[in-house]
Amino acid sequence: METQQLLKKVRRIEIKTRRLSNHLFSGEYHSSFKGRGMAFSEVRRYEYGDDIRAIDWNVTAKLHEPYIKVFEEERELTLMLLVDLSGSENFGSKHQLKREMITEICATLAFSAIQNNDKVGVIFFSDQVEKFIPPGKGKSHILRIIRELIEFKPQSNKTNIGEALRFFSAFQKRRAIAFVLSDFMDSRYRQALKIASRKHDLTGIRVYDPREEDLPNLGLLPMRDPESGKVHWINTGSRKLRNKMKERFSDYRNYYQESFLRSGAGELSIRIDQSYPAALLGYFKKRSR
C-alpha cells in the first residue's frame, strides 16, 4: 500500500473510532475496568473491623502485633490487544473483511484506554508471535498501532492462539486488561487461556462471517484455503458438505464459549454484518453491573 493511501486509511479509521470512543466508550471503559487492579501501598496496625484476610503474617510475627496490608486502586492500567493475523481473517463475504473489523475494534479500544491515561500494547500473532509493540501512551503511539493493523503482513497464515497467550503470560507480569481478537478457528488454547485469565482481566472478541456459519447453495465454486493457500473446487450444492461445514463452525464456536466460560474470562461474538459498537457497549454495560 502506498504511503499516501495508507495515511488516508489511518486517518479515516482514526476519525471514526475516536468519535466512538469519545461519545460511547470512554465512560463505559472506565466503569468496566477501573478499580479492578489493586496495587500494594503499605502496612499498618490492625484496627477493629479490618478484614482479617489482609493481615500480613510475616510483619505480624516480627512485631508481635497484627499488621495488615493496605492496597490502593491502580491509577494507570495496561491494555493489551492480542490480534490474530492468520489467513482466515482476510475473509469477508459482505462489505468488510474480518481483519478490517478487528482493526476498527482495536482502534476504538485503544482510544478509550488512552483517554483514561492507560498504556496500550499489541501482540500480533498467527501460529507464532509475529510482532510485539510494548505498551505505550499518546496519540502517536495509537496511530502507529493502527498503521501496523492495516499493513502488517505476517510470515505465516496459520493460527495458534495458545502460543500468543503463552507469550502474553510470560512477558506481562503485572495485571493487565487483555482482549484477544480472532475468529477463534482453533481448538488448542484452553490451558493457555486458563493460565492467562488467572492473573489478567481477559476478554475474547470473536469476529465471524455469516457465510462461515451457513454456506449458501451456489453450485460448484473454486475456494482457496486462506491458511494453506490451496485452491479446492467445492460443490456447495451438496447438503452433506454444507452440513459438515456448519458442524465445523459450530464446534469452533462451542469450544470458544466453553473455554472462556471455564476460565472465568469474558467473551462476546460479533458478526461482520452487525454493529460492533452496539456489541461492545452492551458488553461493557453488562460488566459494570
C-alpha positions in Angstrom: 0.0 0.0 0.0 1.4 3.4 -1.0 2.2 5.8 1.8 -0.5 8.4 0.9 -3.2 5.7 0.6 -2.1 4.3 4.0 -2.2 7.7 5.7 -5.7 8.3 4.3 -6.9 4.9 5.6 -5.3 5.5 9.0 -7.0 9.0 9.2 -10.4 7.5 8.2 -10.2 4.9 11.0 -8.9 7.4 13.5 -11.9 9.8 12.9 -14.5 7.0 13.1 -13.1 5.2 16.1 -12.1 8.3 18.1 -15.7 9.6 17.7 -17.0 6.2 19.1 -14.5 6.2 22.0 -15.3 9.9 22.9 -19.1 9.6 22.8 -19.7 5.9 23.7 -16.9 4.0 25.3 -14.8 6.3 27.4 -17.2 6.2 30.4 -18.1 2.6 29.9 -14.5 1.6 29.6 -13.7 3.4 32.8 -16.5 1.9 34.8 -15.9 -1.6 33.5 -12.2 -1.8 34.3 -11.1 1.0 36.7 -10.8 -0.3 40.2 -10.2 -3.8 39.1 -6.5 -3.6 39.6 -5.1 -3.0 43.1 -1.5 -2.2 44.0 0.2 -2.7 47.3 0.7 0.6 49.2 1.8 0.0 52.8 1.3 -2.0 56.0 -0.3 -0.5 59.1 -1.5 -1.8 62.5 -4.7 -3.8 62.5 -7.8 -2.0 63.7 -11.1 -3.3 64.8 -13.3 -4.0 61.8 -10.4 -4.6 59.4 -10.6 -7.7 57.1 -8.5 -10.4 58.7 -7.7 -11.7 55.2 -5.5 -8.6 54.8 -3.2 -9.5 57.7 0.5 -9.6 56.8 1.6 -12.6 58.8 5.3 -12.0 58.3 5.2 -8.5 59.7 2.8 -9.6 62.4 5.2 -12.3 63.5 8.2 -9.9 63.6 6.5 -7.1 65.5 4.3 -9.4 67.7 1.2 -7.5 67.0 -1.2 -7.7 64.0 -0.5 -5.6 60.9 -2.5 -5.6 57.6 -1.5 -4.9 54.0 -3.1 -1.7 52.5 -3.9 -1.7 48.8 -5.0 1.2 46.6 -6.5 1.4 43.2 -4.1 1.4 40.3 -4.5 4.7 38.6 -2.7 3.5 35.5 -3.6 0.2 33.8 -2.2 -1.6 30.8 -4.5 -2.6 27.9 -3.1 -5.4 25.8 -4.5 -6.3 22.4 -3.8 -9.9 21.1 -4.6 -9.7 17.4 -4.9 -12.7 15.1 -3.4 -12.0 11.7 -3.8 -15.6 10.3 -5.1 -16.1 6.7 -8.7 -16.8 7.8 -9.0 -13.1 9.0 -8.8 -11.9 5.4 -12.2 -13.3 4.6 -15.4 -11.4 4.2 -18.5 -12.1 2.1 -20.2 -8.8 2.8 -18.7 -5.2 2.7 -15.9 -5.8 5.1 -13.2 -8.3 5.9 -12.9 -9.8 9.4 -9.4 -8.2 9.7 -10.9 -4.7 8.9 -13.5 -5.0 11.6 -10.8 -6.2 14.1 -8.7 -3.2 13.2 -11.6 -0.8 14.0 -12.4 -2.6 17.3 -8.7 -2.4 18.3 -8.6 1.3 17.5 -11.8 2.0 19.4 -10.5 0.2 22.5 -7.1 1.9 22.2 -8.5 5.4 22.1 -10.8 4.6 25.0 -7.8 3.4 27.0 -5.6 6.5 26.4 -8.4 8.8 27.4 -8.1 7.1 30.8 -4.3 7.6 30.8 -3.7 3.8 30.4 -1.0 2.3 28.3 -1.7 0.2 25.2 0.3 -2.6 23.8 -0.2 -5.1 21.0 0.7 -8.7 20.2 0.3 -9.7 16.5 0.1 -13.4 16.1 -0.5 -16.2 13.6 0.8 -19.6 14.7 3.7 -17.7 16.2 4.2 -14.2 17.7 4.7 -12.0 14.6 5.2 -8.7 16.2 5.1 -7.2 19.7 4.5 -3.5 20.3 5.3 -2.7 24.0 2.7 -0.8 26.0 2.8 3.0 25.5 0.8 6.2 25.6 -0.3 9.0 23.4 -2.0 9.6 20.1 1.2 8.9 18.0 1.5 5.5 19.7 -2.1 4.6 18.8 -1.7 5.8 15.2 1.4 3.6 14.9 -0.7 0.6 16.1 -3.4 1.4 13.6 -0.8 1.6 10.8 0.5 -1.8 11.7 -3.0 -3.3 11.9 -3.7 -2.1 8.4 -0.5 -3.0 6.6 1.4 -5.6 8.6 2.0 -8.9 6.7 2.5 -12.0 8.8 5.1 -14.6 7.9 2.6 -17.4 8.5 -1.1 -17.8 7.5 -1.8 -20.4 10.2 -3.3 -20.0 13.7 -2.1 -20.8 17.2 -4.0 -18.8 19.8 -2.3 -20.7 22.7 1.1 -19.5 21.6 0.0 -15.9 21.8 -1.5 -16.4 25.2 1.7 -18.1 26.5 3.8 -15.2 25.2 1.5 -12.7 26.9 1.6 -14.6 30.2 5.4 -14.8 30.1 6.1 -11.1 29.5 3.2 -9.3 31.3 4.0 -9.8 35.0 1.7 -7.0 36.2 -2.1 -7.5 36.0 -3.4 -6.1 32.7 -6.7 -5.8 30.7 -6.4 -8.0 27.7 -8.6 -8.5 24.6 -8.0 -11.5 22.2 -9.4 -10.6 18.8 -9.8 -13.6 16.4 -12.3 -15.7 14.6 -11.1 -18.4 17.0 -10.9 -21.2 14.4 -8.5 -23.1 16.7 -9.1 -25.6 19.4 -5.7 -25.8 21.2 -5.7 -22.9 23.6 -7.8 -23.9 26.6 -4.9 -24.5 29.0 -3.0 -21.3 28.0 -6.2 -19.3 28.4 -6.8 -20.7 31.9 -3.3 -19.7 33.0 -3.6 -16.2 31.5 -7.0 -15.5 32.9 -5.9 -16.3 36.5 -3.8 -13.1 36.6 -5.3 -10.8 34.0 -8.7 -9.4 33.1 -9.1 -11.2 29.8 -11.9 -11.0 27.2 -12.2 -12.8 23.9 -13.8 -11.0 20.9 -14.8 -13.5 18.2 -15.4 -11.9 14.8 -17.0 -14.1 12.2 -18.7 -14.0 8.8 -22.3 -15.2 8.1 -21.1 -17.4 5.2 -18.9 -19.3 7.7 -22.0 -20.1 9.8 -24.2 -21.1 6.9 -22.8 -21.7 3.4 -25.3 -21.0 0.7 -26.0 -23.2 -2.3 -24.1 -21.6 -5.1 -23.2 -24.6 -7.1 -19.6 -25.6 -8.0 -17.1 -23.0 -6.8 -13.3 -22.6 -6.5 -12.4 -21.9 -2.9 -8.9 -21.0 -1.6 -8.0 -22.1 1.9 -6.6 -18.9 3.4 -4.3 -20.7 5.8 -2.8 -23.3 3.4 -3.1 -21.3 0.2 -4.5 -24.4 -1.7 -7.5 -24.0 -4.1 -10.2 -26.6 -4.0 -13.4 -27.0 -6.1 -16.3 -27.2 -3.7 -19.8 -28.4 -4.6 -21.9 -26.0 -2.5 -25.0 -27.8 -3.8 -24.1 -30.8 -1.6 -26.3 -30.7 1.5 -23.9 -33.1 3.2 -20.9 -30.7 2.6 -22.9 -27.7 3.8 -23.9 -29.6 7.0 -20.3 -30.7 7.5 -19.1 -27.1 7.3 -21.8 -25.9 9.6 -20.9 -28.5 12.1 -17.2 -27.5 11.9 -18.2 -23.9 12.6 -20.4 -24.9 15.5 -17.5 -27.0 17.0 -15.2 -24.0 17.0 -17.8 -21.7 18.4 -18.7 -24.2 21.2 -15.0 -24.7 22.1 -14.5 -20.9 22.3 -17.5 -20.3 24.5 -16.8 -23.2 26.8 -13.1 -22.4 27.1 -13.8 -18.8 28.1 -16.6 -19.7 30.5 -14.4 -22.3 32.3 -11.5 -19.9 32.6 -13.7 -17.2 34.0 -12.8 -14.8 31.2 -15.3 -12.6 29.3 -16.4 -13.3 25.8 -18.5 -11.9 23.0 -19.1 -12.7 19.3 -19.6 -10.2 16.6 -20.8 -10.9 13.0 -19.2 -8.7 10.4 -22.5 -7.5 9.1 -23.6 -6.4 12.5 -22.8 -3.4 14.7 -19.6 -3.8 16.7 -20.2 -0.6 18.7 -23.6 -2.0 19.9 -22.0 -5.3 20.9 -19.1 -3.6 22.7 -21.3 -1.2 24.5 -23.6 -4.0 25.6 -20.7 -6.0 26.9 -19.2 -3.0 28.9 -22.6 -2.2 30.5 -23.1 -5.9 31.5 -19.6 -5.8 33.2 -20.4 -2.6 35.0 -23.5 -4.0 36.8 
